[in-house]
Amino acid sequence: MKIVEVDAYMCHYPLPQTFYPTWIPGFPQTRNSCLLLILRTDEGIEGYSAMVGFLDEAKGLISLLRPFLVNRDPFQVEDTLRLLRSALFLGYKGWFPEIALWDIIGKATGQPIYRLLGGGADRILAYASTGELHPPEQRADEVLKLEEMGFQAVKLRLKAMQVKEDIALVETVRQAVGDKMEIMVDANQGWPIHGFGPYPHWDLKRAMNEARAFEELKVRWLEEPLYKHDYEGYAQLRAATSVPLAGGEFNTDLHEFRDLITRHCLDVIQPDVTLSTGILNGKKVAGMAEAYNLEFSPHTWTNGLGLAANLQLMASVPNCHYCEFPYEPPGWIPEARDFMLTKPFQIDSEGYIKVPDKPGLGVELDLEKIKSCGEKL
Ligand SMILES: [Mg+2]
């Protein structure tokens, strides 16, 4: 079997309401933007993937990728990963085309990807990953609503300028939910986006002060308190607090994760298969984490196809306990997040997300919606 066509759409799907992501401070997001990839084989099998977009920066990427992918055997994943690493040297980021290979392999063999990788989980506990900074009382009310929906865990964003405001937010939510929910917090200091609005800069001392306060508040993990390559700072912080540290969403490839793990930086390893590793190397990172008795909990905040791909990897490993479920109504809701899928992902009444058990990624594309907001490249 070989890949004979590389189709791509640059999509900008309008959100039902403007969304203000804390990781781009001051930026009003009005669209779900992504580069959608369809690899077609000579046997008529299609494999899907998507890379998160900002503006139209991915348009040039597809002309770089096309000659790298055409005529390749989709089962040759190891070889294709080396090729994608080479393309990365030429100036693009992302391992997302490898996911489409696995979608093809799954469809050709009639198996969901997680089964091909040796896994067996049919559902994973979700945590509601919020994306905006809201006043503490408002956020507490919203978290109570999440609990009514079935969520057993929530992630809050820490983007206040003052330490005491961050702590007040977590305190207020903890008081509202008691011990009924796990609370994760994310400082998003790993890859600051500069230029749209003011944002706090964390140093090691601030991270230590916040972490100590979170110990009493029983925070499940503190995510990205420092820059993504500050291995030394992470190791010092981890030694100084009992709050588990999480990170890795914008770290890439095997060597960066090797260093994060062997230098004792983190308790929870969070590669995203579309941004960091691809699926096969994500599985290898999960194995390194397992050997160090660490939790593995991939980042998923890109779009529905990214969530689908990370979910397959999560279901294939023994050390993943939580799936990030990006959710911040009314702007970022499953229907807009997963617009490219015929069926958006939802949680069940106990707060779990079902792992699709159809071949490959187990999802179908809504081509009408893709074409309504996408430019074919
Ligand atoms: Mg994060």
Residues whose N, C-alpha, C, O or C-beta is under 5 A from the ligand:
A	BS01	MG	D186 E223
